Amino acid sequence: MTHSLRRPAAVDLPVVDQLGARLRAPDYQQWRAQVQATGGCAAPIHLTGSTQILDRDGAVLVERAGTVLAPCGNRRAALCPACSDRYAADAYHLLRAGLAGDESKGVPDTVTEHPRAFLTLTAPSFGHVHTRTVTRRGHVVPCRCGERHHPADPRIATPVDPDSYDYDGAVLWQAHAGALWARFTTTVRRALAAALGIGAREFGQHARLSYAKVAEYQRRGLVHFHAVIRLDGTGGPADPPPSGLTHEVMRTAITSAARAAQLITTRQNAAPLVLGWGAQLDLRPVTPTAARHLEDETGQITDAALAGYIAKYATKSTGAVDGGEGADRPIRDGEHIAHLDVSPHHRRMINTAWQLGGLVEYADLNLRRWAHMLGFRGHFMTKSRSYSVTFTAIRSERRTWRLRTDLDQLARETDDPGHALADLDTITVINDWRVVHIGHHDHAERELALAIAARQCTQGRTTRITRRAAA
């Protein structure tokens, strides 16, 4: 059987009437239960098929068949609040384990004794932009254009003179940002090796540079990186670094590497273009404190709040349009760029990426594929191998928990404790699902799903606050 991946046509009714019709539909309770199971996903994947759970002898323990909804898994909050909230939670546990330790995730709590720092690297300037600077006394400093901008002025962070703004340079820097980070970490390792009095190639035999970073878009459309950096011994988080690698040594190495790391590419006219980091560098130590606020009284970053602070950036979009989807989906045709709901500045960056993507000298950058991301081609969250647990391990742990929950429920329903005692290592799960379509049937279903997601998010937040207060 052939299934369409396109969303079915919505009923031609006002949204209010669609809401009423959906709430009165005979299958509403069943639909609601399925949406709740996805957490209120805004664009669920409709699947038809079956799942079987077999024991070691091939006997069927659990069998389900029919049509189900699966979450879309999109990390961007602008597209799916429910899935982005789940992504942020996974990112939090990944980051937190590397900061404070988590034995269940293979990171001992002694990791808090290692030198650790919170780093923010920014993009360089490609032209003057409108700014709003406020003095300590609350006075707004005039912008380069001569005006004192209101906080909501849409011109803030856009070029003062778009015609002189280096859009080509901005897009090319964005496309190389991931490679520039790799060059930066290599330079840090060389500086740390020099501090130990050894060669750069010998560094891995004495210590490890562990990190986790998240890319965040600034209002001007360029990414900057928030990163947690940690020094380990050769054994990873369970092994302390050599005594010569102190926090001061790490700070010096990071600062010098941020200034020295460069890449060289070419412009359209074959002129060389040197790519580096911006002048702004924020580098602060991380302290092993139980405080829940981000900074302690000395201005140092606390590990208890830093993981959540960084994780929330992993779900942000490009910022091309506030509160909407904007250009968060790939562009199929260059003619569509003129119709995107984005600012003129972001539209020009997208258009520049599209045009550069059509040139043979930039073919390896695949810029047209990433034009909707303003040329940025990297992952929004990456980590070094030994920093902490992986997303795959976290999600596998969740699937195992769900499987155990299903077996426990089956044991209660059949009054057979053998199901609850089943060895998960001997169980076989057979999935046979096919995609029917993606997304809700109409705006009413999407609005109801978003309401369910908001309610579950609020309930989860309340539960976490209550647990913290009780602790």
C-alpha positions as CSV (number, residue, x, y, z in Angstrom):
1,M,0.0,0.0,0.0
2,T,1.2,3.5,-0.9
3,H,0.8,6.3,1.7
4,S,1.1,10.0,1.1
5,L,3.7,11.9,3.2
6,R,1.8,15.2,2.6
7,R,-0.6,16.5,5.2
8,P,-4.3,16.0,4.4
9,A,-6.2,19.1,3.4
10,A,-7.7,21.0,6.3
11,V,-11.4,21.5,6.5
12,D,-12.4,24.9,5.1
13,L,-13.8,26.2,8.4
14,P,-12.8,29.0,10.8
15,V,-10.4,27.8,13.5
16,V,-13.0,28.3,16.2
17,D,-15.5,26.0,14.3
18,Q,-12.7,23.5,13.7
19,L,-11.9,23.5,17.5
20,G,-15.6,22.9,18.3
21,A,-15.9,20.1,15.8
22,R,-12.7,18.4,17.0
23,L,-13.8,18.5,20.7
24,R,-17.2,17.0,19.8
25,A,-15.7,14.3,17.5
26,P,-16.4,10.7,18.7
27,D,-12.7,9.8,18.6
28,Y,-11.5,12.9,20.5
29,Q,-10.6,11.1,23.7
30,Q,-8.5,8.6,21.7
31,W,-6.8,11.3,19.7
32,R,-6.1,13.3,22.8
33,A,-4.5,10.3,24.5
34,Q,-2.2,9.8,21.5
35,V,-1.2,13.4,21.4
36,Q,-0.5,13.4,25.2
37,A,1.7,10.3,24.6
38,T,3.9,12.5,22.3
39,G,4.0,15.3,24.8
40,G,1.8,17.5,22.6
41,C,4.0,17.4,19.5
42,A,3.1,20.1,17.1
43,A,3.8,18.0,14.0
44,P,3.5,14.3,14.9
45,I,4.3,11.5,12.5
46,H,1.3,9.3,11.9
47,L,2.3,5.6,11.7
48,T,0.4,2.5,10.9
49,G,1.7,-1.0,11.7
50,S,2.5,-3.1,14.7
51,T,5.0,-3.8,17.5
52,Q,5.8,-7.2,19.0
53,I,7.8,-7.9,22.1
54,L,9.1,-11.5,22.2
55,D,10.7,-13.4,25.0
56,R,13.8,-15.6,24.6
57,D,11.7,-18.5,23.3
58,G,9.9,-16.4,20.7
59,A,6.6,-16.2,22.6
60,V,4.8,-12.9,22.2
61,L,4.7,-10.9,25.4
62,V,3.2,-7.7,24.1
63,E,1.6,-7.0,20.7
64,R,0.2,-3.7,19.5
65,A,-1.3,-2.8,16.1
66,G,-3.1,0.1,14.5
67,T,-2.3,3.8,14.0
68,V,-0.1,5.7,16.4
69,L,1.5,9.1,16.6
70,A,5.3,9.5,17.0
71,P,6.9,12.9,18.0
72,C,8.6,14.8,15.2
73,G,11.8,15.2,17.3
74,N,12.5,18.8,16.1
75,R,14.8,20.6,18.5
76,R,13.6,24.1,17.6
77,A,11.1,25.6,20.0
78,A,9.6,27.8,17.3
79,L,8.5,24.7,15.4
80,C,7.6,22.2,18.2
81,P,7.7,23.3,21.8
82,A,7.1,19.7,23.1
83,C,10.0,18.1,21.2
84,S,12.3,21.0,21.8
85,D,11.6,20.7,25.6
86,R,12.5,17.0,25.5
87,Y,15.7,17.8,23.5
88,A,16.6,20.5,26.1
89,A,16.1,18.1,28.9
90,D,18.4,15.5,27.3
91,A,20.9,18.3,26.6
92,Y,20.7,19.3,30.3
93,H,21.5,15.8,31.6
94,L,24.4,15.5,29.1
95,L,25.9,18.8,30.2
96,R,25.2,18.4,33.9
97,A,26.9,15.0,33.9
98,G,30.1,16.5,32.5
99,L,29.9,19.4,35.0
100,A,29.0,17.9,38.3
101,G,29.4,14.2,37.6
102,D,26.8,11.4,37.4
103,E,27.8,7.8,38.2
104,S,24.9,6.4,36.3
105,K,26.2,8.1,33.2
106,G,29.8,7.1,33.7
107,V,31.1,10.4,35.1
108,P,32.4,10.5,38.7
109,D,31.6,13.4,41.0
110,T,35.4,14.0,41.3
111,V,35.2,15.7,38.0
112,T,34.3,18.9,39.9
113,E,37.9,19.1,41.0
114,H,39.2,19.4,37.5
115,P,39.9,22.9,35.9
116,R,36.6,23.9,34.2
117,A,35.6,27.1,32.5
118,F,32.6,28.6,30.7
119,L,33.5,30.2,27.4
120,T,31.6,32.4,24.9
121,L,33.2,33.0,21.5
122,T,31.5,35.5,19.1
123,A,31.7,36.3,15.4
124,P,33.8,39.3,14.2
125,S,32.3,42.4,12.8
126,F,31.3,42.6,9.2
127,G,30.1,46.2,9.3
128,H,28.5,48.7,11.7
129,V,25.1,47.7,13.1
130,H,22.5,49.6,15.0
131,T,23.1,49.3,18.7
132,R,21.4,50.2,22.0
133,T,23.9,50.8,24.8
134,V,22.7,51.9,28.3
135,T,25.1,53.4,30.8
136,R,25.2,52.4,34.5
137,R,23.0,55.4,35.2
138,G,20.4,54.2,32.8
139,H,21.1,56.7,30.0
140,V,20.8,55.4,26.4
141,V,23.9,56.1,24.4
142,P,23.2,57.4,20.8
143,C,23.7,54.9,18.1
144,R,26.1,55.4,15.3
145,C,23.1,56.5,13.2
146,G,22.5,59.3,15.7
147,E,19.3,57.9,17.3
148,R,18.6,56.5,20.7
149,H,16.9,53.2,19.9
150,H,14.0,51.8,21.8
151,P,14.5,48.2,23.1
152,A,11.9,46.9,20.6
153,D,13.3,48.8,17.6
154,P,13.6,46.1,14.8
155,R,16.6,48.0,13.4
156,I,18.8,46.9,16.4
157,A,21.6,44.6,15.2
158,T,20.9,45.3,11.5
159,P,23.5,47.1,9.3
160,V,23.6,50.9,9.6
161,D,24.6,50.9,5.9
162,P,23.4,47.6,4.2
163,D,25.3,48.5,1.0
164,S,28.6,48.5,2.7
165,Y,28.0,45.6,5.0
166,D,30.1,42.5,4.1
167,Y,27.4,40.0,3.5
168,D,29.7,37.7,1.6
169,G,32.2,37.6,4.5
170,A,29.4,37.1,7.0
171,V,28.0,34.1,5.2
172,L,31.4,32.6,4.5
173,W,32.4,33.0,8.2
174,Q,29.2,31.3,9.2
175,A,29.8,28.4,6.8
176,H,33.3,27.9,8.3
177,A,32.3,28.4,12.0
178,G,32.5,24.7,12.8
179,A,35.9,24.3,11.2
180,L,37.1,27.4,13.0
181,W,36.0,25.8,16.3
182,A,38.1,22.8,15.5
183,R,41.1,25.0,14.7
184,F,40.5,26.7,18.1
185,T,40.5,23.5,20.1
186,T,43.7,22.3,18.2
187,T,45.4,25.6,19.1
188,V,44.3,25.2,22.8
189,R,45.9,21.7,22.9
190,R,49.1,23.1,21.5
191,A,49.2,25.8,24.1
192,L,48.5,23.3,26.9
193,A,51.3,21.0,25.6
194,A,53.7,24.0,25.5
195,A,52.8,24.7,29.2
196,L,53.7,21.1,30.0
197,G,56.9,21.4,28.1
198,I,56.0,18.6,25.6
199,G,55.3,18.5,21.9
200,A,51.8,19.0,20.6
201,R,51.6,15.4,19.3
202,E,52.4,14.2,22.8
203,F,49.5,16.0,24.5
204,G,47.1,13.1,24.2
205,Q,49.6,10.9,26.2
206,H,49.4,13.3,29.2
207,A,45.9,14.9,29.2
208,R,42.6,15.5,27.4
209,L,40.7,18.6,26.5
210,S,37.0,17.8,27.1
211,Y,34.2,20.2,26.1
212,A,30.5,20.6,25.2
213,K,29.4,23.6,23.1
214,V,26.1,25.0,21.9
215,A,25.7,27.5,19.0
216,E,23.3,30.4,19.5
217,Y,22.2,33.0,16.9
218,Q,22.8,36.6,17.7
219,R,20.3,39.2,16.5
220,R,22.6,40.1,13.6
221,G,22.2,36.6,12.3
222,L,25.6,35.2,13.2
223,V,26.2,32.4,15.7
224,H,28.3,32.5,18.8
225,F,29.4,29.5,20.8
226,H,28.7,28.8,24.5
227,A,31.0,26.1,25.7
228,V,32.0,24.3,28.9
229,I,35.7,23.3,28.8
230,R,37.3,20.8,31.2
231,L,40.8,19.4,31.6
232,D,41.1,15.7,32.2
233,G,43.9,13.1,32.5
234,T,44.4,10.5,29.8
235,G,41.7,8.3,31.3
236,G,39.0,10.9,30.8
237,P,36.7,12.3,33.5
238,A,37.8,9.7,36.1
239,D,41.4,10.8,35.7
240,P,42.7,14.2,37.1
241,P,44.8,16.2,34.7
242,P,48.6,16.7,35.3
243,S,49.4,19.0,38.1
244,G,50.9,21.5,35.7
245,L,47.5,22.1,34.1
246,T,45.9,24.5,36.5
247,H,42.9,26.8,35.8
248,E,45.2,29.7,35.3
249,V,47.1,27.7,32.6
250,M,43.9,26.7,31.0
251,R,42.6,30.3,30.9
252,T,45.9,31.5,29.3
253,A,45.7,28.8,26.7
254,I,42.1,29.5,25.8
255,T,42.6,33.2,25.6
256,S,45.7,33.0,23.4
257,A,44.0,30.3,21.2
258,A,40.9,32.5,20.7
259,R,43.1,35.3,19.3
260,A,45.4,33.1,17.2
261,A,43.0,30.6,15.6
262,Q,42.3,31.5,12.0
263,L,41.2,30.0,8.7
264,I,41.8,31.4,5.2
265,T,39.3,31.1,2.4
266,T,38.7,33.2,-0.7
267,R,36.1,35.7,-1.9
268,Q,34.3,35.6,-5.2
269,N,37.1,37.7,-6.8
270,A,39.7,35.2,-5.5
271,A,41.0,37.7,-2.8
272,P,41.9,36.0,0.4
273,L,39.5,36.2,3.4
274,V,40.9,35.6,6.9
275,L,38.4,34.2,9.3
276,G,38.8,34.4,13.0
277,W,36.8,35.1,16.2
278,G,35.4,38.4,17.4
279,A,37.1,40.6,19.9
280,Q,34.6,39.9,22.6
281,L,35.7,36.9,24.7
282,D,33.8,35.9,27.9
283,L,35.8,33.3,29.9
284,R,34.9,32.5,33.5
285,P,35.7,29.6,35.9
286,V,33.0,27.1,37.0
287,T,32.7,26.5,40.7
288,P,31.5,23.2,42.3
289,T,28.6,24.8,44.3
290,A,25.1,23.7,45.0
291,A,23.6,27.1,44.4
292,R,20.8,27.2,41.9
293,H,21.5,30.7,40.6
294,L,23.9,31.1,37.6
295,E,26.6,33.1,39.4
296,D,27.8,33.1,43.0
297,E,28.7,36.2,45.0
298,T,32.1,36.4,43.4
299,G,30.8,36.4,39.8
300,Q,31.9,32.8,39.1
301,I,29.6,30.4,37.2
302,T,27.9,27.7,39.2
303,D,27.7,24.2,37.8
304,A,24.2,23.6,39.2
305,A,22.7,26.2,36.9
306,L,25.1,26.4,34.0
307,A,23.8,23.2,32.3
308,G,20.3,24.5,32.1
309,Y,21.5,27.9,30.9
310,I,23.4,26.3,28.0
311,A,20.8,23.7,27.2
312,K,18.1,26.2,26.5
313,Y,20.2,27.7,23.6
314,A,20.2,24.3,21.9
315,T,16.5,24.8,21.0
316,K,16.6,28.3,19.6
317,S,16.1,29.1,16.0
318,T,17.9,31.5,13.7
319,G,16.0,34.5,15.1
320,A,15.1,35.5,11.5
321,V,11.6,36.2,12.7
322,D,10.5,36.5,16.3
323,G,8.0,33.9,17.4
324,G,7.4,32.4,14.0
325,E,8.8,29.7,11.8
326,G,10.6,32.2,9.5
327,A,13.3,30.5,7.5
328,D,13.6,27.4,9.8
329,R,12.9,25.1,6.9
330,P,15.1,24.3,3.9
331,I,14.6,26.5,0.8
332,R,13.7,24.6,-2.3
333,D,13.7,27.5,-4.8
334,G,15.5,30.8,-4.8
335,E,12.3,32.6,-5.8
336,H,10.8,31.7,-2.5
337,I,13.3,33.9,-0.6
338,A,11.4,37.1,-1.5
339,H,8.3,35.7,0.2
340,L,9.8,34.6,3.5
341,D,8.5,36.2,6.7
342,V,11.9,37.5,7.7
343,S,13.6,40.9,8.2
344,P,15.3,42.5,5.2
345,H,18.7,41.9,6.8
346,H,18.1,38.2,7.3
347,R,16.6,38.0,3.8
348,R,19.8,39.4,2.4
349,M,21.9,36.9,4.3
350,I,19.7,34.0,3.0
351,N,19.9,35.4,-0.5
352,T,23.7,35.8,-0.3
353,A,24.0,32.2,0.9
354,W,21.9,31.0,-2.0
355,Q,23.9,33.0,-4.6
356,L,27.2,31.8,-3.2
357,G,25.9,28.3,-3.2
358,G,25.5,28.4,-6.9
359,L,29.2,29.1,-7.5
360,V,31.5,26.2,-8.3
361,E,34.2,27.5,-5.9
362,Y,31.9,27.1,-3.0
363,A,30.3,23.8,-4.0
364,D,31.9,21.9,-1.1
365,L,30.1,24.2,1.4
366,N,26.7,23.2,0.1
367,L,25.4,26.6,1.0
368,R,22.0,26.3,-0.7
369,R,21.1,23.5,1.6
370,W,21.9,25.7,4.6
371,A,20.7,29.0,3.2
372,H,17.7,28.9,5.6
373,M,20.2,28.7,8.5
374,L,22.0,31.8,7.2
375,G,24.9,29.7,6.0
376,F,25.6,27.9,9.3
377,R,26.3,24.2,8.6
378,G,27.4,22.9,11.9
379,H,25.5,21.0,14.6
380,F,23.9,23.2,17.3
381,M,25.3,21.0,20.1
382,T,28.5,19.0,20.0
383,K,30.8,17.5,22.6
384,S,34.2,15.8,22.8
385,R,34.1,12.1,23.1
386,S,35.1,11.9,26.8
387,Y,33.1,14.9,28.1
388,S,30.1,12.8,29.2
389,V,27.3,10.6,28.1
390,T,25.8,10.8,24.6
391,F,22.4,11.6,23.3
392,T,22.1,8.1,22.0
393,A,22.8,6.6,25.4
394,I,20.2,8.9,27.1
395,R,17.5,8.0,24.6
396,S,18.3,4.3,24.8
397,E,17.9,4.5,28.5
398,R,14.5,6.1,28.0
399,R,13.4,3.4,25.6
400,T,14.5,0.8,28.1
401,W,12.5,2.5,30.8
402,R,9.4,2.5,28.5
403,L,9.9,-1.2,27.7
404,R,10.1,-2.1,31.4
405,T,7.0,0.0,32.0
406,D,5.1,-1.9,29.3
407,L,6.1,-5.2,30.8
408,D,5.2,-4.1,34.3
409,Q,1.8,-3.0,33.0
410,L,1.3,-6.4,31.3
411,A,2.2,-8.2,34.5
412,R,-0.6,-6.3,36.3
413,E,-3.1,-6.9,33.5
414,T,-2.4,-10.6,33.3
415,D,-1.6,-11.2,36.9
416,D,1.6,-12.9,35.8
417,P,4.7,-11.6,37.6
418,G,6.9,-13.3,35.1
419,H,6.5,-10.5,32.7
420,A,7.8,-7.9,35.2
421,L,10.8,-10.1,36.0
422,A,11.7,-10.7,32.3
423,D,15.3,-10.1,31.4
424,L,15.5,-7.2,29.0
425,D,18.7,-8.5,27.5
426,T,16.8,-11.6,26.2
427,I,13.8,-9.7,24.8
428,T,13.4,-9.0,21.1
429,V,11.4,-6.0,19.9
430,I,10.0,-6.2,16.3
431,N,8.7,-2.9,14.9
432,D,6.8,-2.8,11.6
433,W,5.6,0.8,11.1
434,R,4.9,2.8,7.9
435,V,4.5,6.6,7.6
436,V,1.0,7.7,6.7
437,H,1.4,11.4,6.9
438,I,3.2,14.1,8.9
439,G,1.5,16.9,10.9
440,H,-2.0,17.5,12.3
441,H,-5.0,17.5,10.1
442,D,-5.9,21.2,10.6
443,H,-5.1,24.3,12.7
444,A,-7.5,23.2,15.4
445,E,-5.6,20.0,16.1
446,R,-2.3,21.9,16.2
447,E,-3.7,24.5,18.6
448,L,-5.1,21.8,20.9
449,A,-1.7,19.9,20.8
450,L,0.2,23.1,21.7
451,A,-2.2,23.6,24.6
452,I,-1.5,20.1,25.8
453,A,2.2,20.7,25.4
454,A,2.0,23.9,27.4
455,R,0.0,22.2,30.2
456,Q,2.4,19.3,30.5
457,C,5.4,21.6,30.5
458,T,3.8,23.7,33.3
459,Q,3.0,20.5,35.3
460,G,6.6,19.2,34.8
461,R,8.1,22.5,36.0
462,T,5.8,22.6,39.0
463,T,6.8,19.0,39.9
464,R,10.5,19.8,39.6
465,I,10.1,22.9,41.8
466,T,8.2,20.9,44.4
467,R,10.9,18.2,44.5
468,R,13.7,20.8,44.9
469,A,11.8,22.5,47.7
470,A,11.3,19.1,49.5
471,A,15.0,18.3,49.1
